[in-house]
């Protein structure tokens, strides 16, 4: 990858991170690298082109887009790091229900977590 390509990816990652700053999200830029910290979950490495998505599992809710779930900030093999968070499912028919136990990736925004699950028609 060229230097221009690396700088382009870094610029995009910083722009994405700045959109998430606040709402329990804090960015740290240091000489040794940068980290993103999500309140109640902890920090993680921030890499160019990365995102702040976390594994989550639906606990209850529906039908429609409002659910409660657990976050797995240390990965899906580890115990939940935060339980009972509000998760809003994007692009879901209001009559559909996401079953408890369904895994998805979520991103924090405005006090809730947004996620999307596969839907077949």
Backbone torsions as a table, in degrees:
resi	resn	phi	psi	omega
1	UNK	NA	142.4	-179.6
2	UNK	-81.7	163.3	176.6
3	UNK	-60.1	-39.7	178.5
4	UNK	-60.7	-41.6	178.6
5	UNK	-64.5	-42.2	178.6
6	UNK	-63.0	-45.6	-180.0
7	UNK	-63.8	-36.7	178.4
8	UNK	-64.1	-44.6	178.2
9	UNK	-65.0	-41.5	179.3
10	UNK	-62.8	-43.6	179.0
11	UNK	-60.8	-42.7	179.3
12	UNK	-64.6	-40.5	-179.9
13	UNK	-66.0	-41.7	179.3
14	UNK	-66.0	-41.6	178.2
15	UNK	-60.6	-44.5	179.2
16	UNK	-64.1	-41.5	180.0
17	UNK	-64.4	-40.9	-179.9
18	UNK	-63.5	-33.4	177.1
19	UNK	-64.1	-31.6	-178.1
20	UNK	-88.8	-14.7	-175.9
21	UNK	-60.4	141.6	-170.4
22	UNK	92.3	-168.9	179.1
23	UNK	46.7	38.0	178.9
24	UNK	83.4	6.0	-179.3
25	UNK	-111.5	129.8	178.8
26	UNK	-126.9	137.4	178.4
27	UNK	-105.7	142.3	176.9
28	UNK	-129.2	120.7	177.5
29	UNK	-112.5	121.8	-179.7
30	UNK	-131.1	174.5	177.9
31	UNK	-64.1	-31.7	-176.7
32	UNK	-85.8	-3.1	-180.0
33	UNK	143.7	-166.3	179.6
34	UNK	-136.0	153.7	-179.0
35	UNK	-135.6	153.3	171.4
36	UNK	-115.4	135.3	-179.8
37	UNK	-118.8	125.0	176.6
38	UNK	-107.7	122.3	-175.8
39	UNK	-51.1	130.3	178.4
40	UNK	84.1	-6.3	-177.5
41	UNK	-119.5	-35.8	-178.7
42	UNK	110.8	-170.3	-174.7
43	UNK	-106.3	165.3	176.3
44	UNK	-149.6	164.8	178.2
45	UNK	-72.4	139.3	176.6
46	UNK	-105.1	120.1	-178.8
47	UNK	-118.1	147.1	176.8
48	UNK	-53.6	133.0	179.4
49	UNK	82.3	-1.3	180.0
50	UNK	-82.6	-174.5	177.4
51	UNK	-144.5	176.0	179.7
52	UNK	-102.2	29.1	-178.7
53	UNK	-75.3	145.3	-179.2
54	UNK	-128.2	147.2	173.2
55	UNK	-69.5	139.9	178.7
56	UNK	-141.4	160.7	177.8
57	UNK	-133.5	129.5	179.0
58	UNK	-66.6	132.7	176.8
59	UNK	-103.5	-43.0	-178.6
60	UNK	-163.0	171.4	175.7
61	UNK	126.1	-173.9	179.1
62	UNK	81.9	176.3	-3.5
63	UNK	-67.6	166.9	-179.3
64	UNK	98.9	-148.3	-168.3
65	UNK	-104.0	-8.1	-175.8
66	UNK	-98.2	124.0	-177.7
67	UNK	-139.5	166.2	171.2
68	UNK	-117.2	143.7	-178.6
69	UNK	-156.7	179.3	-178.5
70	UNK	-116.4	144.0	179.1
71	UNK	-103.2	144.1	-177.9
72	UNK	-121.7	74.9	-176.4
73	UNK	-63.8	-20.1	178.0
74	UNK	-101.6	12.4	179.4
75	UNK	103.6	160.6	-175.5
76	UNK	-69.9	-15.3	178.9
77	UNK	-82.7	-18.2	-178.1
78	UNK	-93.4	165.2	176.4
79	UNK	-63.9	158.3	177.6
80	UNK	-59.5	137.8	177.9
81	UNK	-91.9	-25.9	176.9
82	UNK	-142.7	136.1	179.9
83	UNK	-119.4	155.7	173.6
84	UNK	70.1	34.4	178.4
85	UNK	-88.9	153.6	176.5
86	UNK	-76.5	127.4	177.5
87	UNK	-123.4	128.1	175.6
88	UNK	-108.2	123.0	-179.7
89	UNK	-87.0	127.4	179.3
90	UNK	-85.8	148.4	172.8
91	UNK	55.5	51.2	178.6
92	UNK	-122.9	133.5	177.0
93	UNK	-58.7	134.1	-177.4
94	UNK	-59.1	-21.3	-180.0
95	UNK	-87.5	-10.5	-177.2
96	UNK	-86.4	154.7	176.4
97	UNK	-128.7	130.4	175.1
98	UNK	-83.2	124.3	-176.5
99	UNK	-67.5	144.8	172.9
100	UNK	-55.7	144.3	-178.8
101	UNK	93.1	-7.0	179.1
102	UNK	-72.0	130.4	177.3
103	UNK	-89.7	147.1	175.7
104	UNK	-159.0	168.6	173.1
105	UNK	-102.5	136.9	-179.6
106	UNK	-125.9	159.2	175.2
107	UNK	-131.3	139.3	-177.7
108	UNK	-74.9	139.5	175.9
109	UNK	-161.4	117.0	173.5
110	UNK	60.7	40.0	177.0
111	UNK	84.3	-0.4	175.3
112	UNK	-133.4	174.7	178.6
113	UNK	-117.9	133.9	179.8
114	UNK	-102.4	138.6	179.8
115	UNK	-149.1	169.8	178.8
116	UNK	-141.5	140.0	177.8
117	UNK	-117.9	156.4	177.7
118	UNK	-65.6	137.1	177.9
119	UNK	-131.1	129.0	178.1
120	UNK	-108.4	141.6	179.5
121	UNK	-115.5	NA	NA
